[in-house]
Amino acid sequence: MAIFSWSEAKLLDTSLSSLDGYFSEPPVRAQTLTGGLTNRCWKLVDADGTAYVWRPITPITKAFFISRHEEYQVLSAIERLGIGPSPIVVNEQGLLVEWIAGETLYEGLELDDLLKTLISVHLVNTARLPLQPFSFTARVDHYWLQLDAVHKTEACTKIYQEWRVAPSVTNVDLSLCHFDLGGYNLVRNSDGIKIIDWEYAALADPRLDLTLTIAVAGLPVAEAVNKYCQLRGIHDVQPWLDGVEAWLPRSQMMAMLWYLLAHQLWGDESYLREAEALSHTLCS
């Protein structure tokens, strides 16, 4: 993570210039943050020592169907709950949010803590959340249409066509979903566990979010679903087990396309290996 002066940083990323009107005095330093593929962000520190994260709008965020304006709306809606960073300002260049200091929970996170954190997202009152319901088919089609012919192998094409439609399962109420709730997006400090990186958040079937969280954490499906339902006070577990089982191959296909697109955009072979591993899982 390299550190730059404000003037140096603005030469490297012109989107930062859009913040000149926000800061009464220029930040004293700007630091590049390593993170997820779509998360080429900056940590900015002002003269008072207050830290922020700048989350720019880039061709990469557009490729992955990410809206910084929707991210701002989500963060505004949950701000009073204290489970994520406070949004500061959004403009046509990106989103400025509060920096969350603390320990990133890459390991050592208890199952109960992980699921309670996920439940805190799913229980957010969505009545005033100005989001369209998530469309699984629209999302995977968006990824697929951007892939070049090299990445559309016969095996990948077959997997995409087989799993591109959402499952026909018993409905549950739509919830706010984070869609990337791994330890790398959880920060523990004196206020508890905070969730960062809300760029994929959407109004959706919470069982898809649960499926993604189970996969990232490498948890046994039945154990995790039963524990989730127990913690949330849900007595009829079967629709949740059925839903997660139905979403599992679809979520794996979506992740496969995400990794293929990542490989196409960045050329990092590790993304291709992840995509191939998911392809083999779905073909076995």
Secondary structure, DSSP 8 states (H G I E B T S, - for coil): --EE-HHHHHHH-GGGGGGTTT-SS--SEEEEE--STT--EEEEE-TTS-EEEEEE--HHHHHTT--HHHHHHHHHHHGGGTSS--EEEE-SSEEEEE---SEE-SS---HHHHHHHHHHHHTS--TT----B--HHHHHHHHHHH--GGG--HHHHHHHHHH-S---------EEE-S--SGGGEEEETTEEEE---TT-EEE-HHHHHHHHHHHHT--HHHHHHHHHHHHT----HHHHHHHHHHHHHHHHHHHHHHHHHHHHH--HHHHHHHHHHHHHHH-
